[in-house]
């Protein structure tokens, strides 16, 4: 076997072996998730809204849910679904709502736990989405602003 062929085969085997290795991922810590949730809840509270906030990890699983004592019961579930939607579709839920108003994409709204209402924002490190935050209990635009305020609180740590 020629040296060139051996080299090519060796590179191929190395590539296969590398594909079977471990995957390293960035994940939200519980303290960071709590900081995001508290900042988002506080941003809405400062504007007179009683809301709920949820933060999900990269798998869409809940890390934190906070509900203002005056928020209605359904706001926590809506916040969770907004956070999940933002994480899974890697966009704000306002953007998702606009995109899925097109009949070609409307079926995406039928996926379990998806909610096409403003107030969900992805949590990103560069282009990598590592979670989502959802706010519910005010207007869609205000919920969006509160969720963004939560992410802004930890922006320096997401670099």
C-alpha positions as CSV (number, residue, x, y, z in Angstrom):
1,X,0.0,0.0,0.0
2,X,1.4,3.4,-0.9
3,X,2.3,6.0,1.7
4,X,-0.3,8.4,0.3
5,X,-3.1,5.8,0.6
6,X,-2.1,4.9,4.1
7,X,-2.1,8.6,5.0
8,X,-5.6,9.1,3.5
9,X,-6.9,6.0,5.3
10,X,-5.3,7.1,8.6
11,X,-7.1,10.5,8.3
12,X,-10.4,8.8,7.6
13,X,-10.1,6.6,10.7
14,X,-9.1,9.5,12.8
15,X,-12.2,11.4,11.6
16,X,-14.4,8.5,12.5
17,X,-12.8,8.1,15.9
18,X,-13.3,11.8,16.6
19,X,-17.0,11.5,15.7
20,X,-17.4,8.9,18.4
21,X,-15.9,11.0,21.1
22,X,-17.5,13.2,23.7
23,X,-19.5,16.3,23.0
24,X,-18.8,19.4,25.1
25,X,-21.6,21.8,25.6
26,X,-22.2,25.1,27.4
27,X,-25.1,25.0,29.8
28,X,-26.9,27.5,31.9
29,X,-26.1,27.3,35.6
30,X,-28.9,27.5,38.1
31,X,-27.6,30.7,39.6
32,X,-27.5,32.3,36.1
33,X,-31.0,31.1,35.4
34,X,-32.2,32.6,38.7
35,X,-30.6,35.9,37.9
36,X,-32.2,36.0,34.4
37,X,-35.7,35.1,35.9
38,X,-35.4,37.7,38.7
39,X,-34.3,40.5,36.4
40,X,-37.1,39.7,33.9
41,X,-39.7,39.6,36.7
42,X,-38.3,42.8,38.1
43,X,-38.4,44.6,34.8
44,X,-42.1,43.9,34.4
45,X,-42.9,44.6,38.1
46,X,-41.2,48.0,37.7
47,X,-43.7,48.9,35.0
48,X,-46.6,47.8,37.1
49,X,-47.2,44.3,35.7
50,X,-47.7,41.1,37.7
51,X,-46.1,38.4,35.6
52,X,-44.5,35.0,35.6
53,X,-41.1,34.1,34.2
54,X,-39.6,30.8,33.2
55,X,-36.1,29.9,32.2
56,X,-35.3,26.6,30.3
57,X,-32.0,24.9,29.6
58,X,-30.6,23.9,26.2
59,X,-32.9,20.8,26.3
60,X,-36.0,22.9,27.0
61,X,-36.3,21.7,30.5
62,X,-37.3,24.1,33.2
63,X,-34.6,25.5,35.5
64,X,-36.6,28.3,37.1
65,X,-40.2,29.5,37.3
66,X,-41.1,32.6,39.2
67,X,-44.6,34.0,39.5
68,X,-45.5,37.3,41.1
69,X,-47.9,36.8,43.9
70,X,-50.5,38.8,42.0
71,X,-50.0,37.0,38.7
72,X,-52.8,34.7,37.5
73,X,-52.3,31.0,37.5
74,X,-51.9,30.4,33.8
75,X,-49.1,32.9,33.4
76,X,-46.5,30.4,34.7
77,X,-47.5,27.8,32.1
78,X,-47.5,30.4,29.3
79,X,-44.1,31.7,30.4
80,X,-42.7,28.1,30.3
81,X,-44.1,27.5,26.8
82,X,-42.7,30.8,25.5
83,X,-39.2,29.9,26.9
84,X,-39.4,26.5,25.3
85,X,-40.5,27.9,22.0
86,X,-37.7,30.5,22.0
87,X,-35.1,27.8,22.8
88,X,-36.4,25.2,20.3
89,X,-36.8,27.6,17.4
90,X,-33.8,29.7,18.2
91,X,-35.7,33.0,17.9
92,X,-37.8,35.3,19.8
93,X,-41.4,34.2,20.0
94,X,-42.5,37.5,18.3
95,X,-40.3,36.5,15.3
96,X,-41.7,32.9,15.5
97,X,-45.3,34.3,15.6
98,X,-44.6,36.4,12.5
99,X,-42.9,33.6,10.6
100,X,-45.6,31.0,11.4
101,X,-48.4,33.3,10.2
102,X,-47.3,32.1,6.8
103,X,-49.4,29.0,6.0
104,X,-46.2,27.2,4.8
105,X,-44.9,27.3,8.4
106,X,-48.1,27.4,10.4
107,X,-47.9,23.7,11.3
108,X,-44.9,24.4,13.5
109,X,-47.4,26.0,16.0
110,X,-49.0,22.5,16.4
111,X,-45.8,21.0,18.0
112,X,-46.4,20.2,21.7
113,X,-45.6,23.0,24.2
114,X,-45.1,25.6,21.5
115,X,-46.7,29.0,22.1
116,X,-46.7,31.7,19.3
117,X,-47.1,34.7,21.6
118,X,-44.5,37.4,22.2
119,X,-42.5,37.1,25.4
120,X,-40.0,34.3,24.7
121,X,-36.3,35.0,24.0
122,X,-33.4,32.6,23.3
123,X,-30.4,32.7,25.6
124,X,-27.3,32.6,23.5
125,X,-23.5,32.4,23.7
126,X,-22.4,33.7,20.3
127,X,-24.6,31.7,17.8
128,X,-25.1,28.8,20.2
129,X,-28.6,28.8,21.9
130,X,-28.2,27.4,25.4
131,X,-31.6,28.1,26.8
132,X,-34.7,30.3,26.7
133,X,-36.6,32.8,28.9
134,X,-40.3,33.5,28.8
135,X,-42.3,36.2,30.4
136,X,-46.1,36.2,30.6
137,X,-48.7,38.5,32.1
138,X,-48.4,41.8,30.3
139,X,-48.7,42.7,26.6
140,X,-46.7,40.6,24.1
141,X,-44.3,43.5,23.4
142,X,-43.8,44.2,27.1
143,X,-43.3,40.5,27.9
144,X,-40.7,40.5,25.1
145,X,-38.9,43.5,26.7
146,X,-38.9,41.9,30.1
147,X,-37.5,38.7,28.8
148,X,-34.8,40.6,27.0
149,X,-34.1,42.6,30.2
150,X,-33.4,39.2,32.0
151,X,-30.9,38.2,29.4
152,X,-29.3,41.6,29.4
153,X,-28.6,41.3,33.1
154,X,-26.2,38.4,32.4
155,X,-24.9,39.6,29.0
156,X,-21.3,40.0,30.2
157,X,-21.3,36.3,31.3
158,X,-22.6,35.1,28.0
159,X,-19.5,36.2,26.0
